[in-house]
């Protein structure tokens, strides 16, 4: 798993180089990376272009299906509600994340991932602490203040 999170971190660094919030995502199937993504909201001027959405769109295109059965996603930061909904709707099995979102005080994301109203599918959410994921975000926001 570390290799996949390390690759998501490389994607986050690509976002950072563009002046974007440094978040990266990797979709994996059968222990192989099938797509990657990183934030491009500013560049695209599209509010939906989060790392997870970009990676999911690319994975759907590659697999020629909106169903990403037997896929996992590795993200450098705990997903926002929009991305959590997309992950569940794409039927991704497990979402691994490396840094916590300190704004999610009510476990909103856990509630989205386990909501039975979302296609009778639930996605497992796994926190795998990664100091580098937290560090790159902290440094980015510190430089903006």
Rosetta constraint file for C-alpha pairs under 8 A:
AtomPair CA 1 CA 5 HARMONIC 6.42 0.50
AtomPair CA 2 CA 6 HARMONIC 5.95 0.50
AtomPair CA 3 CA 7 HARMONIC 6.20 0.50
AtomPair CA 4 CA 8 HARMONIC 6.29 0.50
AtomPair CA 4 CA 26 HARMONIC 6.94 0.50
AtomPair CA 4 CA 33 HARMONIC 7.76 0.50
AtomPair CA 4 CA 74 HARMONIC 6.59 0.50
AtomPair CA 5 CA 9 HARMONIC 6.17 0.50
AtomPair CA 5 CA 26 HARMONIC 7.77 0.50
AtomPair CA 5 CA 74 HARMONIC 5.83 0.50
AtomPair CA 5 CA 75 HARMONIC 6.97 0.50
AtomPair CA 5 CA 76 HARMONIC 6.96 0.50
AtomPair CA 5 CA 97 HARMONIC 7.90 0.50
AtomPair CA 5 CA 98 HARMONIC 7.26 0.50
AtomPair CA 6 CA 10 HARMONIC 6.39 0.50
AtomPair CA 7 CA 11 HARMONIC 6.43 0.50
AtomPair CA 7 CA 26 HARMONIC 7.19 0.50
AtomPair CA 8 CA 12 HARMONIC 6.30 0.50
AtomPair CA 8 CA 23 HARMONIC 7.85 0.50
AtomPair CA 8 CA 24 HARMONIC 4.71 0.50
AtomPair CA 8 CA 25 HARMONIC 4.86 0.50
AtomPair CA 8 CA 26 HARMONIC 5.50 0.50
AtomPair CA 8 CA 36 HARMONIC 7.46 0.50
AtomPair CA 8 CA 74 HARMONIC 6.54 0.50
AtomPair CA 8 CA 75 HARMONIC 6.15 0.50
AtomPair CA 8 CA 76 HARMONIC 6.23 0.50
AtomPair CA 9 CA 13 HARMONIC 6.33 0.50
AtomPair CA 9 CA 23 HARMONIC 7.39 0.50
AtomPair CA 9 CA 24 HARMONIC 5.83 0.50
AtomPair CA 9 CA 25 HARMONIC 7.88 0.50
AtomPair CA 9 CA 76 HARMONIC 6.21 0.50
AtomPair CA 9 CA 132 HARMONIC 7.79 0.50
AtomPair CA 9 CA 133 HARMONIC 6.57 0.50
AtomPair CA 10 CA 14 HARMONIC 6.58 0.50
AtomPair CA 10 CA 24 HARMONIC 7.24 0.50
AtomPair CA 11 CA 15 HARMONIC 6.63 0.50
AtomPair CA 11 CA 23 HARMONIC 7.17 0.50
AtomPair CA 11 CA 24 HARMONIC 4.62 0.50
AtomPair CA 11 CA 25 HARMONIC 6.85 0.50
AtomPair CA 11 CA 36 HARMONIC 7.26 0.50
AtomPair CA 11 CA 37 HARMONIC 6.51 0.50
AtomPair CA 11 CA 38 HARMONIC 5.58 0.50
AtomPair CA 12 CA 16 HARMONIC 6.26 0.50
AtomPair CA 12 CA 21 HARMONIC 7.90 0.50
AtomPair CA 12 CA 22 HARMONIC 4.38 0.50
AtomPair CA 12 CA 23 HARMONIC 4.31 0.50
AtomPair CA 12 CA 24 HARMONIC 4.05 0.50
AtomPair CA 12 CA 25 HARMONIC 7.70 0.50
AtomPair CA 12 CA 38 HARMONIC 5.80 0.50
AtomPair CA 12 CA 39 HARMONIC 7.56 0.50
AtomPair CA 12 CA 76 HARMONIC 7.37 0.50
AtomPair CA 13 CA 17 HARMONIC 6.17 0.50
AtomPair CA 13 CA 22 HARMONIC 5.96 0.50
AtomPair CA 13 CA 23 HARMONIC 7.72 0.50
AtomPair CA 13 CA 24 HARMONIC 7.74 0.50
AtomPair CA 14 CA 18 HARMONIC 6.64 0.50
AtomPair CA 14 CA 22 HARMONIC 7.49 0.50
AtomPair CA 14 CA 38 HARMONIC 7.15 0.50
AtomPair CA 15 CA 19 HARMONIC 6.48 0.50
AtomPair CA 15 CA 20 HARMONIC 4.98 0.50
AtomPair CA 15 CA 21 HARMONIC 6.40 0.50
AtomPair CA 15 CA 22 HARMONIC 5.05 0.50
AtomPair CA 15 CA 23 HARMONIC 6.76 0.50
AtomPair CA 15 CA 24 HARMONIC 7.51 0.50
AtomPair CA 15 CA 38 HARMONIC 5.70 0.50
AtomPair CA 15 CA 39 HARMONIC 5.64 0.50
AtomPair CA 15 CA 40 HARMONIC 6.78 0.50
AtomPair CA 16 CA 20 HARMONIC 5.16 0.50
AtomPair CA 16 CA 21 HARMONIC 6.10 0.50
AtomPair CA 16 CA 22 HARMONIC 4.72 0.50
AtomPair CA 16 CA 140 HARMONIC 7.72 0.50
AtomPair CA 18 CA 43 HARMONIC 7.81 0.50
AtomPair CA 20 CA 39 HARMONIC 6.17 0.50
AtomPair CA 20 CA 40 HARMONIC 6.36 0.50
AtomPair CA 20 CA 41 HARMONIC 7.25 0.50
AtomPair CA 20 CA 42 HARMONIC 6.52 0.50
AtomPair CA 20 CA 43 HARMONIC 7.95 0.50
AtomPair CA 21 CA 39 HARMONIC 6.46 0.50
AtomPair CA 21 CA 137 HARMONIC 7.38 0.50
AtomPair CA 21 CA 140 HARMONIC 7.14 0.50
AtomPair CA 22 CA 38 HARMONIC 7.42 0.50
AtomPair CA 22 CA 39 HARMONIC 6.85 0.50
AtomPair CA 22 CA 136 HARMONIC 6.88 0.50
AtomPair CA 22 CA 137 HARMONIC 6.26 0.50
AtomPair CA 22 CA 140 HARMONIC 7.35 0.50
AtomPair CA 23 CA 38 HARMONIC 5.71 0.50
AtomPair CA 23 CA 39 HARMONIC 5.96 0.50
AtomPair CA 23 CA 50 HARMONIC 7.98 0.50
AtomPair CA 23 CA 51 HARMONIC 6.14 0.50
AtomPair CA 23 CA 75 HARMONIC 7.26 0.50
AtomPair CA 23 CA 76 HARMONIC 5.69 0.50
AtomPair CA 23 CA 77 HARMONIC 6.47 0.50
AtomPair CA 23 CA 137 HARMONIC 7.88 0.50
AtomPair CA 24 CA 36 HARMONIC 7.57 0.50
AtomPair CA 24 CA 37 HARMONIC 5.79 0.50
AtomPair CA 24 CA 38 HARMONIC 4.34 0.50
AtomPair CA 24 CA 39 HARMONIC 6.85 0.50
AtomPair CA 24 CA 51 HARMONIC 5.30 0.50
AtomPair CA 24 CA 52 HARMONIC 7.42 0.50
AtomPair CA 24 CA 75 HARMONIC 5.79 0.50
AtomPair CA 24 CA 76 HARMONIC 5.66 0.50
AtomPair CA 24 CA 77 HARMONIC 7.98 0.50
AtomPair CA 25 CA 36 HARMONIC 5.64 0.50
AtomPair CA 25 CA 37 HARMONIC 5.14 0.50
AtomPair CA 25 CA 38 HARMONIC 6.14 0.50
AtomPair CA 25 CA 51 HARMONIC 5.44 0.50
AtomPair CA 25 CA 52 HARMONIC 5.48 0.50
AtomPair CA 25 CA 55 HARMONIC 6.25 0.50
AtomPair CA 25 CA 73 HARMONIC 6.77 0.50
AtomPair CA 25 CA 74 HARMONIC 5.47 0.50
AtomPair CA 25 CA 75 HARMONIC 4.39 0.50
AtomPair CA 25 CA 76 HARMONIC 6.64 0.50
AtomPair CA 26 CA 33 HARMONIC 6.65 0.50
AtomPair CA 26 CA 34 HARMONIC 7.72 0.50
AtomPair CA 26 CA 35 HARMONIC 5.86 0.50
AtomPair CA 26 CA 36 HARMONIC 4.42 0.50
AtomPair CA 26 CA 37 HARMONIC 6.45 0.50
AtomPair CA 26 CA 52 HARMONIC 7.80 0.50
AtomPair CA 26 CA 55 HARMONIC 6.31 0.50
AtomPair CA 26 CA 73 HARMONIC 5.56 0.50
AtomPair CA 26 CA 74 HARMONIC 5.16 0.50
AtomPair CA 26 CA 75 HARMONIC 6.62 0.50
AtomPair CA 27 CA 33 HARMONIC 5.87 0.50
AtomPair CA 27 CA 34 HARMONIC 5.81 0.50
AtomPair CA 27 CA 35 HARMONIC 5.25 0.50
AtomPair CA 27 CA 36 HARMONIC 6.26 0.50
AtomPair CA 27 CA 55 HARMONIC 6.40 0.50
AtomPair CA 27 CA 56 HARMONIC 7.10 0.50
AtomPair CA 27 CA 59 HARMONIC 6.87 0.50
AtomPair CA 27 CA 71 HARMONIC 6.62 0.50
AtomPair CA 27 CA 72 HARMONIC 5.73 0.50
AtomPair CA 27 CA 73 HARMONIC 4.43 0.50
AtomPair CA 27 CA 74 HARMONIC 6.51 0.50
AtomPair CA 28 CA 32 HARMONIC 5.31 0.50
AtomPair CA 28 CA 33 HARMONIC 4.43 0.50
AtomPair CA 28 CA 34 HARMONIC 5.61 0.50
AtomPair CA 28 CA 35 HARMONIC 7.27 0.50
AtomPair CA 28 CA 71 HARMONIC 5.46 0.50
AtomPair CA 28 CA 72 HARMONIC 5.22 0.50
AtomPair CA 28 CA 73 HARMONIC 6.13 0.50
AtomPair CA 28 CA 74 HARMONIC 7.90 0.50
AtomPair CA 29 CA 33 HARMONIC 6.50 0.50
AtomPair CA 29 CA 34 HARMONIC 6.58 0.50
AtomPair CA 29 CA 70 HARMONIC 6.25 0.50
AtomPair CA 29 CA 71 HARMONIC 4.60 0.50
AtomPair CA 29 CA 72 HARMONIC 6.58 0.50
AtomPair CA 30 CA 70 HARMONIC 7.61 0.50
AtomPair CA 30 CA 71 HARMONIC 7.52 0.50
AtomPair CA 34 CA 59 HARMONIC 6.12 0.50
AtomPair CA 34 CA 62 HARMONIC 7.47 0.50
AtomPair CA 35 CA 55 HARMONIC 5.51 0.50
AtomPair CA 35 CA 56 HARMONIC 7.51 0.50
AtomPair CA 35 CA 58 HARMONIC 5.80 0.50
AtomPair CA 35 CA 59 HARMONIC 5.27 0.50
AtomPair CA 35 CA 62 HARMONIC 8.00 0.50
AtomPair CA 36 CA 51 HARMONIC 7.94 0.50
AtomPair CA 36 CA 54 HARMONIC 7.37 0.50
AtomPair CA 36 CA 55 HARMONIC 4.70 0.50
AtomPair CA 36 CA 58 HARMONIC 7.40 0.50
AtomPair CA 37 CA 50 HARMONIC 7.94 0.50
AtomPair CA 37 CA 51 HARMONIC 4.68 0.50
AtomPair CA 37 CA 52 HARMONIC 6.38 0.50
AtomPair CA 37 CA 53 HARMONIC 7.61 0.50
AtomPair CA 37 CA 54 HARMONIC 4.99 0.50
AtomPair CA 37 CA 55 HARMONIC 4.32 0.50
AtomPair CA 38 CA 50 HARMONIC 6.53 0.50
AtomPair CA 38 CA 51 HARMONIC 3.79 0.50
AtomPair CA 38 CA 52 HARMONIC 7.26 0.50
AtomPair CA 38 CA 54 HARMONIC 6.83 0.50
AtomPair CA 38 CA 55 HARMONIC 7.56 0.50
AtomPair CA 39 CA 49 HARMONIC 6.09 0.50
AtomPair CA 39 CA 50 HARMONIC 4.61 0.50
AtomPair CA 39 CA 51 HARMONIC 4.50 0.50
AtomPair CA 39 CA 54 HARMONIC 7.79 0.50
AtomPair CA 40 CA 44 HARMONIC 5.88 0.50
AtomPair CA 40 CA 45 HARMONIC 7.92 0.50
AtomPair CA 40 CA 46 HARMONIC 7.93 0.50
AtomPair CA 40 CA 49 HARMONIC 5.62 0.50
AtomPair CA 40 CA 50 HARMONIC 6.58 0.50
AtomPair CA 40 CA 51 HARMONIC 7.50 0.50
AtomPair CA 41 CA 45 HARMONIC 5.33 0.50
AtomPair CA 41 CA 46 HARMONIC 5.19 0.50
AtomPair CA 41 CA 47 HARMONIC 5.59 0.50
AtomPair CA 41 CA 48 HARMONIC 6.99 0.50
AtomPair CA 41 CA 49 HARMONIC 5.04 0.50
AtomPair CA 41 CA 50 HARMONIC 6.56 0.50
AtomPair CA 42 CA 46 HARMONIC 7.19 0.50
AtomPair CA 44 CA 49 HARMONIC 7.45 0.50
AtomPair CA 48 CA 53 HARMONIC 7.01 0.50
AtomPair CA 49 CA 53 HARMONIC 6.09 0.50
AtomPair CA 49 CA 54 HARMONIC 6.07 0.50
AtomPair CA 50 CA 54 HARMONIC 6.26 0.50
AtomPair CA 50 CA 83 HARMONIC 7.51 0.50
AtomPair CA 51 CA 55 HARMONIC 6.19 0.50
AtomPair CA 51 CA 75 HARMONIC 7.96 0.50
AtomPair CA 52 CA 56 HARMONIC 6.02 0.50
AtomPair CA 52 CA 75 HARMONIC 7.20 0.50
AtomPair CA 52 CA 79 HARMONIC 7.73 0.50
AtomPair CA 52 CA 83 HARMONIC 6.13 0.50
AtomPair CA 52 CA 87 HARMONIC 7.74 0.50
AtomPair CA 53 CA 57 HARMONIC 6.05 0.50
AtomPair CA 53 CA 83 HARMONIC 6.38 0.50
AtomPair CA 53 CA 86 HARMONIC 7.07 0.50
AtomPair CA 54 CA 58 HARMONIC 6.29 0.50
AtomPair CA 55 CA 59 HARMONIC 6.12 0.50
AtomPair CA 56 CA 60 HARMONIC 6.09 0.50
AtomPair CA 56 CA 86 HARMONIC 7.99 0.50
AtomPair CA 56 CA 87 HARMONIC 7.61 0.50
AtomPair CA 56 CA 90 HARMONIC 7.63 0.50
AtomPair CA 57 CA 61 HARMONIC 6.22 0.50
AtomPair CA 58 CA 62 HARMONIC 6.14 0.50
AtomPair CA 59 CA 63 HARMONIC 6.06 0.50
AtomPair CA 59 CA 68 HARMONIC 7.49 0.50
AtomPair CA 60 CA 64 HARMONIC 5.54 0.50
AtomPair CA 60 CA 65 HARMONIC 5.09 0.50
AtomPair CA 60 CA 66 HARMONIC 5.11 0.50
AtomPair CA 60 CA 67 HARMONIC 7.16 0.50
AtomPair CA 60 CA 68 HARMONIC 6.85 0.50
AtomPair CA 61 CA 65 HARMONIC 6.79 0.50
AtomPair CA 63 CA 68 HARMONIC 7.80 0.50
AtomPair CA 66 CA 90 HARMONIC 5.99 0.50
AtomPair CA 67 CA 89 HARMONIC 7.97 0.50
AtomPair CA 67 CA 90 HARMONIC 5.09 0.50
AtomPair CA 67 CA 91 HARMONIC 5.86 0.50
AtomPair CA 67 CA 92 HARMONIC 7.86 0.50
AtomPair CA 68 CA 90 HARMONIC 5.45 0.50
AtomPair CA 68 CA 91 HARMONIC 5.60 0.50
AtomPair CA 68 CA 92 HARMONIC 5.53 0.50
AtomPair CA 69 CA 90 HARMONIC 7.73 0.50
AtomPair CA 69 CA 91 HARMONIC 5.77 0.50
AtomPair CA 69 CA 92 HARMONIC 5.90 0.50
AtomPair CA 69 CA 93 HARMONIC 6.96 0.50
AtomPair CA 70 CA 92 HARMONIC 6.70 0.50
AtomPair CA 70 CA 93 HARMONIC 6.06 0.50
AtomPair CA 71 CA 92 HARMONIC 5.25 0.50
AtomPair CA 71 CA 93 HARMONIC 5.84 0.50
AtomPair CA 71 CA 94 HARMONIC 7.42 0.50
AtomPair CA 72 CA 92 HARMONIC 5.60 0.50
AtomPair CA 72 CA 93 HARMONIC 5.48 0.50
AtomPair CA 72 CA 94 HARMONIC 4.84 0.50
AtomPair CA 72 CA 95 HARMONIC 5.90 0.50
AtomPair CA 72 CA 96 HARMONIC 7.71 0.50
AtomPair CA 73 CA 92 HARMONIC 7.17 0.50
AtomPair CA 73 CA 94 HARMONIC 6.41 0.50
AtomPair CA 73 CA 95 HARMONIC 4.89 0.50
AtomPair CA 73 CA 96 HARMONIC 6.22 0.50
AtomPair CA 74 CA 95 HARMONIC 5.92 0.50
AtomPair CA 74 CA 96 HARMONIC 4.75 0.50
AtomPair CA 74 CA 97 HARMONIC 5.81 0.50
AtomPair CA 75 CA 79 HARMONIC 7.49 0.50
AtomPair CA 75 CA 95 HARMONIC 7.35 0.50
AtomPair CA 75 CA 96 HARMONIC 6.17 0.50
AtomPair CA 75 CA 97 HARMONIC 4.73 0.50
AtomPair CA 75 CA 98 HARMONIC 6.57 0.50
AtomPair CA 76 CA 97 HARMONIC 5.36 0.50
AtomPair CA 76 CA 98 HARMONIC 4.76 0.50
AtomPair CA 76 CA 99 HARMONIC 5.96 0.50
AtomPair CA 76 CA 133 HARMONIC 5.41 0.50
AtomPair CA 76 CA 134 HARMONIC 8.00 0.50
AtomPair CA 77 CA 97 HARMONIC 5.51 0.50
AtomPair CA 77 CA 98 HARMONIC 5.70 0.50
AtomPair CA 77 CA 99 HARMONIC 4.65 0.50
AtomPair CA 77 CA 100 HARMONIC 5.98 0.50
AtomPair CA 77 CA 101 HARMONIC 6.53 0.50
AtomPair CA 77 CA 133 HARMONIC 7.07 0.50
AtomPair CA 77 CA 134 HARMONIC 7.84 0.50
AtomPair CA 78 CA 97 HARMONIC 5.37 0.50
AtomPair CA 78 CA 98 HARMONIC 7.21 0.50
AtomPair CA 78 CA 99 HARMONIC 6.16 0.50
AtomPair CA 78 CA 100 HARMONIC 5.37 0.50
AtomPair CA 78 CA 101 HARMONIC 5.59 0.50
AtomPair CA 79 CA 83 HARMONIC 5.62 0.50
AtomPair CA 79 CA 84 HARMONIC 5.65 0.50
AtomPair CA 79 CA 97 HARMONIC 7.91 0.50
AtomPair CA 79 CA 101 HARMONIC 7.86 0.50
AtomPair CA 79 CA 109 HARMONIC 7.26 0.50
AtomPair CA 80 CA 84 HARMONIC 6.02 0.50
AtomPair CA 80 CA 109 HARMONIC 7.07 0.50
AtomPair CA 81 CA 85 HARMONIC 6.14 0.50
AtomPair CA 81 CA 108 HARMONIC 7.35 0.50
AtomPair CA 81 CA 109 HARMONIC 6.08 0.50
AtomPair CA 81 CA 112 HARMONIC 7.33 0.50
AtomPair CA 82 CA 86 HARMONIC 6.40 0.50
AtomPair CA 83 CA 87 HARMONIC 6.06 0.50
AtomPair CA 84 CA 88 HARMONIC 6.27 0.50
AtomPair CA 84 CA 109 HARMONIC 6.41 0.50
AtomPair CA 84 CA 112 HARMONIC 6.60 0.50
AtomPair CA 84 CA 113 HARMONIC 6.65 0.50
AtomPair CA 85 CA 89 HARMONIC 5.99 0.50
AtomPair CA 85 CA 112 HARMONIC 6.60 0.50
AtomPair CA 85 CA 113 HARMONIC 7.43 0.50
AtomPair CA 86 CA 90 HARMONIC 5.99 0.50
AtomPair CA 87 CA 91 HARMONIC 6.48 0.50
AtomPair CA 87 CA 92 HARMONIC 5.81 0.50
AtomPair CA 87 CA 95 HARMONIC 7.91 0.50
AtomPair CA 87 CA 123 HARMONIC 7.66 0.50
AtomPair CA 88 CA 92 HARMONIC 6.05 0.50
AtomPair CA 88 CA 112 HARMONIC 7.99 0.50
AtomPair CA 88 CA 113 HARMONIC 6.24 0.50
AtomPair CA 88 CA 118 HARMONIC 7.05 0.50
AtomPair CA 88 CA 121 HARMONIC 6.79 0.50
AtomPair CA 88 CA 122 HARMONIC 6.35 0.50
AtomPair CA 88 CA 123 HARMONIC 5.82 0.50
AtomPair CA 89 CA 118 HARMONIC 6.73 0.50
AtomPair CA 89 CA 119 HARMONIC 6.86 0.50
AtomPair CA 89 CA 121 HARMONIC 7.85 0.50
AtomPair CA 91 CA 121 HARMONIC 6.46 0.50
AtomPair CA 91 CA 122 HARMONIC 7.58 0.50
AtomPair CA 91 CA 123 HARMONIC 7.13 0.50
AtomPair CA 92 CA 123 HARMONIC 6.23 0.50
AtomPair CA 93 CA 122 HARMONIC 7.59 0.50
AtomPair CA 93 CA 123 HARMONIC 5.10 0.50
AtomPair CA 93 CA 124 HARMONIC 6.23 0.50
AtomPair CA 94 CA 123 HARMONIC 5.38 0.50
AtomPair CA 94 CA 124 HARMONIC 4.54 0.50
AtomPair CA 94 CA 125 HARMONIC 5.87 0.50
AtomPair CA 94 CA 126 HARMONIC 7.22 0.50
AtomPair CA 95 CA 123 HARMONIC 6.94 0.50
AtomPair CA 95 CA 124 HARMONIC 6.15 0.50
AtomPair CA 95 CA 125 HARMONIC 4.96 0.50
AtomPair CA 95 CA 126 HARMONIC 6.11 0.50
AtomPair CA 96 CA 125 HARMONIC 6.14 0.50
AtomPair CA 96 CA 126 HARMONIC 4.77 0.50
AtomPair CA 96 CA 127 HARMONIC 5.87 0.50
AtomPair CA 96 CA 128 HARMONIC 6.53 0.50
AtomPair CA 97 CA 125 HARMONIC 7.90 0.50
AtomPair CA 97 CA 126 HARMONIC 6.46 0.50
AtomPair CA 97 CA 127 HARMONIC 5.21 0.50
AtomPair CA 97 CA 128 HARMONIC 5.90 0.50
AtomPair CA 97 CA 129 HARMONIC 7.51 0.50
AtomPair CA 98 CA 127 HARMONIC 6.22 0.50
AtomPair CA 98 CA 128 HARMONIC 5.15 0.50
AtomPair CA 98 CA 129 HARMONIC 4.84 0.50
AtomPair CA 98 CA 130 HARMONIC 4.76 0.50
AtomPair CA 98 CA 131 HARMONIC 7.69 0.50
AtomPair CA 98 CA 133 HARMONIC 5.72 0.50
AtomPair CA 98 CA 134 HARMONIC 7.33 0.50
AtomPair CA 99 CA 127 HARMONIC 7.52 0.50
AtomPair CA 99 CA 128 HARMONIC 7.69 0.50
AtomPair CA 99 CA 129 HARMONIC 5.99 0.50
AtomPair CA 99 CA 130 HARMONIC 6.33 0.50
AtomPair CA 99 CA 131 HARMONIC 7.58 0.50
AtomPair CA 99 CA 133 HARMONIC 5.65 0.50
AtomPair CA 99 CA 134 HARMONIC 5.15 0.50
AtomPair CA 100 CA 127 HARMONIC 7.73 0.50
AtomPair CA 100 CA 134 HARMONIC 7.71 0.50
AtomPair CA 104 CA 108 HARMONIC 6.31 0.50
AtomPair CA 104 CA 109 HARMONIC 7.46 0.50
AtomPair CA 107 CA 111 HARMONIC 6.48 0.50
AtomPair CA 108 CA 112 HARMONIC 6.40 0.50
AtomPair CA 109 CA 113 HARMONIC 6.17 0.50
AtomPair CA 110 CA 114 HARMONIC 6.25 0.50
AtomPair CA 110 CA 125 HARMONIC 7.13 0.50
AtomPair CA 111 CA 115 HARMONIC 5.85 0.50
AtomPair CA 113 CA 122 HARMONIC 5.48 0.50
AtomPair CA 113 CA 123 HARMONIC 5.28 0.50
AtomPair CA 113 CA 124 HARMONIC 7.00 0.50
AtomPair CA 113 CA 125 HARMONIC 7.29 0.50
AtomPair CA 114 CA 121 HARMONIC 7.78 0.50
AtomPair CA 114 CA 122 HARMONIC 4.94 0.50
AtomPair CA 114 CA 123 HARMONIC 6.68 0.50
AtomPair CA 114 CA 124 HARMONIC 7.96 0.50
AtomPair CA 115 CA 122 HARMONIC 6.87 0.50
AtomPair CA 116 CA 120 HARMONIC 5.36 0.50
AtomPair CA 116 CA 121 HARMONIC 6.81 0.50
AtomPair CA 116 CA 122 HARMONIC 7.19 0.50
AtomPair CA 118 CA 122 HARMONIC 7.57 0.50
AtomPair CA 130 CA 134 HARMONIC 6.72 0.50
AtomPair CA 131 CA 135 HARMONIC 6.00 0.50
AtomPair CA 132 CA 136 HARMONIC 6.07 0.50
AtomPair CA 133 CA 137 HARMONIC 6.66 0.50
AtomPair CA 134 CA 138 HARMONIC 6.18 0.50
AtomPair CA 135 CA 139 HARMONIC 6.04 0.50
AtomPair CA 136 CA 140 HARMONIC 6.12 0.50
AtomPair CA 137 CA 141 HARMONIC 6.27 0.50
AtomPair CA 138 CA 142 HARMONIC 5.99 0.50
AtomPair CA 139 CA 143 HARMONIC 6.15 0.50
AtomPair CA 140 CA 144 HARMONIC 6.59 0.50
AtomPair CA 141 CA 145 HARMONIC 6.58 0.50
